Amino acid sequence: MGVILIAKFTKDLRRLLSATQQIKKAEERVAKLEEQKKQLSEKYQYYQTPEFIEEEARNKLNMAKPGETIVILPNNLNELLNHPQKFQENSLPNWRKWWKLFF
């Protein structure tokens, strides 16, 4: 009879420990989800600000305020900046380019 009680007690103790571990895991997951919710809420608040809306309008829609001028740079700007010789050759007068080609 004592052996049966010990076995039953051990089984119940294991279930209790397992349930406690599951509760801890669930609490950790809840904490992570709450942190994620907080971050998403902060992003949402930022996306609603006039600063963000203005930045998106300027950067993605190429819009400007009245009186401002939009400057669109070429896609190969890095090439032009990294190869100043090509840029200088393009700025040479045509007669000099021909001279350079033949002589």
N, C-alpha and C positions, 0 to 999 in steps of 0.2 A: 504494500500500500504506500509506503514511504517513497519507493522508487517511482511509482506512478505520479505522485505529487511533485517530486523533483523534476521529472521529465516534463510534466505539464507546466510547472513554474518556469523551466528553462525555455520552453517553446514560447510562452507568453512574453518572457523577457526579450527574446530575440525579435518577436514581432514589435514590441515596444521600441526597441533600439532602431529597427528598420523604419518604423513610422517617424521617429525623431529625426533620422537622417533625411527622410523624404521631406519633412517639414522644413529643415534647414535649407535644403536645395531649393524648395519652392520660395522661401523667404529671400534667398540670394537672387533668384530669378526675378522676383517682384522688385527688388531694389534696383537691379539692372534695367528693368523695363521702366521704372519710375525715372531713372536718370536719363534714359533715352527719350522719354516723354518730355522731360524738362528741356533737353537740348532741342528737340523738335519744336517745342513751344517758343523757345528763344529765337530760333530761325524764322518761325512764322511771324513773330513780332517784328523782326528785322525786315522781312520781305514786305511788310505793310507800311514801312516808313517812307516818307517822301524822298529821303536820300537814296534809298535803294531803287525806287522807281525812276528817279532822275538818272542815276548811274546806268541802269539798264537801257533807258531811252537813248542816252548818249552813246553808249558802247555798242549796243546791238542794233539799234534802229537808225543810227547816224543822225539823230535829231540834235538841234541846238536851240539855245535861247535866242530871242530876237536881238539882232545886233552882233551875234557871234558868227564866226566863219569856220566852216568845217574843213579840215585838212585831211585828205586821204593819202596815206603813204603807199608806195608800191610794195607788192608782196615780196619782191626780191631786194629789199632794202639792205639786208645783211650782205648779200653778194656785192652790191654796189659799194658798201662801206669797207668790205674786206678786200676788194680788188680796186684800189684807187687808180691803177694803171689803165684799166679798161675805161673808167670814168674820164680820165684825162684824155685818152685817145678819142673818145666821143666828143670832147670839147675842142679838139683840134680843128682848124679850118680844113675844108675839103682838099685844097691844093697840097697841104702838108701830108694828109693821109695818102694821096696818090704818090707823092714824092717818096714816102716811107715804103709804100708797096713796091715800087720799081727800083729803088736805090737802096 
